[in-house]
Amino acid sequence: MLGLSAGNPDGSAEILLKVALHAAEDEGAQVSLLRLDDLTLPTRPVGPVAVATEDDGAWLWDQVMESDGLIVSAPIYSRTIPGKLKLVADRLSGPAADVVFAENYRSMLQAGETPPVAFPYDERVFRPRVAGLIAVGGALTTQWRGLALPLMHQMMFSSNIAVADQLLVGGAGMPRAVVLDAAALVNAARVGRSVGSQLGRPFEQVEYRGEPGLCPLCHLSAVEIHGTAVECVTCGAAGRLSVADGQAVVAFDDPAGLEKSVIGLTEKREHFVEVQETGQIQGALAAEIERRASVYAQYERRITPGS
Ligand SMILES: Cc1cc2nc3c(=O)[nH]c(=O)nc-3n(C[C@H](O)[C@H](O)[C@H](O)COP(=O)(O)O)c2cc1C
């Protein structure tokens, strides 16, 4: 089991991660802590000729692929996650990590077909994985933390990693101050147990053990409202809004609405078909795309350091 530390070395996020990893060890997990500050990670993969010191992306990918579970712990920056964790999410998620892309590529390649849109795939994405999320901020008030956990889900849904628990902590204003917060330490241990005790379970059998939220799939409560229609900001599940006794009620009770969530395989399968169809349509227009795009390529106002 892998712990990803996205905070300052030995800071509050890393302390909560260590509490969680220790609790997971008590459940029998074999754990490692990976500090993002130890990685060299360019925004795009450096080609195969690169030496490892230029891009640790492939090594990071292998660490995740060889794990049965992960706990990600991050400080909250400007209401959300630090850029270095977003970069990790961008490098680890998307088509190359998507179980449905992998499933389709495998069957196309086995049938000797060429996929219209090609992405690398790794059979290890099918391995069941369980995750826990921890975000810790300095602020005491909720308006400084709303986008942290939603962004952390980005790392999980492509590879069908089941989030078993998540924790949002505030009030760690001074470096390492989370050690003063007994409840945060107890809850971080809960996250560790939730993950450590469920390693190896297939997605459908992983029990969610965190705080309940409005959405039954990601268990968070950030929603967009369009009239009486509601969409979960984190995972895209569709629900509805009504008013009862003067109170707004959000319900995700239609199975078809839940199938819209990117967490499920139904939406991932529809997305795969859409990507292939778009690839076919736009692939046939390659010359026209090139002709129109070259106009913008000629517009050159770029500056670079030292220019
Ligand atoms: C650039 C920056 C932005 C921050 N923004 C927030 C914020 O929006 N909400 C919050 O609660 N804390 C915020 N903080 C405080 C950190 O989340 C807090 O100090 C955290 O515990 C640091 O964890 P670490 O020691 O593990 O890095 C911010 C800190 C920095 C450096």
The ligand as an SDF file (V2000), in Angstrom:
LIG
                    3D

 31 33  0  0  0  0  0  0  0  0999 V2000
    0.0100   28.7920   -0.8900 C   0  0  0  0  0  0  0  0  0  0  0  0
   -0.8150   28.3860    0.3020 C   0  0  0  0  0  0  0  0  0  0  0  0
   -2.1960   28.4820    0.2310 C   0  0  0  0  0  0  0  0  0  0  0  0
   -2.9770   28.0740    1.3020 C   0  0  0  0  0  0  0  0  0  0  0  0
   -4.3410   28.1230    1.1760 N   0  0  0  0  0  0  0  0  0  0  0  0
   -5.1250   27.5950    2.1500 C   0  0  0  0  0  0  0  0  0  0  0  0
   -6.5400   27.5400    1.9780 C   0  0  0  0  0  0  0  0  0  0  0  0
   -7.1090   27.9810    0.9830 O   0  0  0  0  0  0  0  0  0  0  0  0
   -7.2760   26.9400    2.9630 N   0  0  0  0  0  0  0  0  0  0  0  0
   -6.7010   26.4600    4.1080 C   0  0  0  0  0  0  0  0  0  0  0  0
   -7.4250   25.9570    4.9650 O   0  0  0  0  0  0  0  0  0  0  0  0
   -5.3620   26.5210    4.3010 N   0  0  0  0  0  0  0  0  0  0  0  0
   -4.5610   27.0550    3.3520 C   0  0  0  0  0  0  0  0  0  0  0  0
   -3.1920   27.0840    3.5020 N   0  0  0  0  0  0  0  0  0  0  0  0
   -2.5920   26.5400    4.7410 C   0  0  0  0  0  0  0  0  0  0  0  0
   -2.1240   25.0880    4.5820 C   0  0  0  0  0  0  0  0  0  0  0  0
   -3.1120   24.2540    4.0540 O   0  0  0  0  0  0  0  0  0  0  0  0
   -1.7330   24.5110    5.9430 C   0  0  0  0  0  0  0  0  0  0  0  0
   -0.7340   25.2930    6.5120 O   0  0  0  0  0  0  0  0  0  0  0  0
   -1.3250   23.0600    5.8560 C   0  0  0  0  0  0  0  0  0  0  0  0
   -1.5080   22.4670    7.0950 O   0  0  0  0  0  0  0  0  0  0  0  0
    0.1150   22.8790    5.4440 C   0  0  0  0  0  0  0  0  0  0  0  0
    0.3560   21.4910    5.4210 O   0  0  0  0  0  0  0  0  0  0  0  0
    1.8400   20.9070    5.2760 P   0  0  0  0  0  0  0  0  0  0  0  0
    2.6030   21.4000    6.4650 O   0  0  0  0  0  0  0  0  0  0  0  0
    1.6580   19.4460    5.2880 O   0  0  0  0  0  0  0  0  0  0  0  0
    2.3890   21.4040    3.9780 O   0  0  0  0  0  0  0  0  0  0  0  0
   -2.3860   27.5530    2.4830 C   0  0  0  0  0  0  0  0  0  0  0  0
   -0.9740   27.4940    2.5510 C   0  0  0  0  0  0  0  0  0  0  0  0
   -0.2140   27.8930    1.4820 C   0  0  0  0  0  0  0  0  0  0  0  0
    1.2930   27.7960    1.5850 C   0  0  0  0  0  0  0  0  0  0  0  0
  1  2  1  0
  2  3  1  0
  2 30  2  0
  3  4  2  0
  4  5  1  0
  4 28  1  0
  5  6  2  0
  6  7  1  0
  6 13  1  0
  7  8  2  0
  7  9  1  0
  9 10  1  0
 10 11  2  0
 10 12  1  0
 12 13  2  0
 13 14  1  0
 14 15  1  0
 14 28  1  0
 15 16  1  0
 16 17  1  0
 16 18  1  0
 18 19  1  0
 18 20  1  0
 20 21  1  0
 20 22  1  0
 22 23  1  0
 23 24  1  0
 24 25  2  0
 24 26  1  0
 24 27  1  0
 28 29  2  0
 29 30  1  0
 30 31  1  0
M  END
$$$$
